[in-house]
């Protein structure tokens, strides 16, 4: 029986909260341990409801991971591996990773 090895992944996201308590994402992308982009979700798109005044990093990581579980059910995702960036910085990072 093969033992499944969990690979380290990092998720980069640029999020913002709208006035009507919905979370929108400018961009979300997954980077593998080798530094290659595994998946890319261009935005802007609404992906979650959020009820509260301010979203914290840990809560945002949980919401992003639950969103990604729908399209990647077998992928091991940890909310600690979600990095939140401003839109321009996330776009710059995506560009650098795809044009190595």
N, C-alpha and C positions, 0 to 999 in steps of 0.2 A: 504494500500500500504506500503510495507516494505521500510524503508529508508536504503540505503547502507552506512555502516560505513567504512571509509577508514582506513585500518590498516597500522601501521608504519612498513616500511621495510628499510633495509640498503643493499646496493649493494656494494660488494667488487670486485675490479678489478685490474689486473696487466696488464698494456698496454705498448706498445712501438711502435714508429714510424719507419717504414722502410725507406730506402733510396729512394724508388720510391713513396713516399708520400701516403703510405697505412698504416692504423693502424692495428696492430695485438694485439691480447689478449693472454696472457699466460693462464689466468683463469678469469672467472667471476662467482660469485655466489651471491645468494639472501638469506638474513637472515631475518626471521620474528621477530616480537617484542618479542616473547618467546625465542629467541636465537637459533632456529632450522633452519637448512639450508633448504630452500624451493625449490631451483633449482640450478643446477651446470652446467656450461659450460666449459669443459676442453679444453685446447688449445694445441698448438698454432693454431689460426685461424684468418683469415683476416675478419674484420667486417665493415670497413668503409674506405672511401677515405678521405684524409685530405690534404688541400692545405695551407701550411704555414710553417714557419721555426720551430716554437715551439708551442706545444699544451698546453693550459692552463687547469687548473683544471675544470673550469666551462664548457669549450668547450668539454672536455673529458666526463664530466657528461652528457651533452646533447646527445653526440654521443652514449654513452652506453645505456641511456634511450631509444633512438630511436631504437637501435638494439633490446632491450628487449621487446619493444612494439609489435614486430612481433610475438613473441612466447607467450606473455602474454598481449593480447589486453585490458583486463578488469582490469588490475592491475594499481593502482595509483603509479606512479614512479616520483620522484622529482630529478632533477639533483643535488640538495644539499645533497641528501642522498647517493650519490656515493662516496665511499672512495677508493682512489688510493693507492695501496701498491706495494712495490717491490715483485718480484715473490716468493722469499723464505719466506717472511713474510706472504704473502697471503696464501701460501700452509700450513704454520704452523698454521695459524688461522683456515683454513678449517679443518685441522686434529683435532685441539682441539675442534671445534664445533661438529664434527661428532662422536667424541669418548668421549663424556661426561659420 
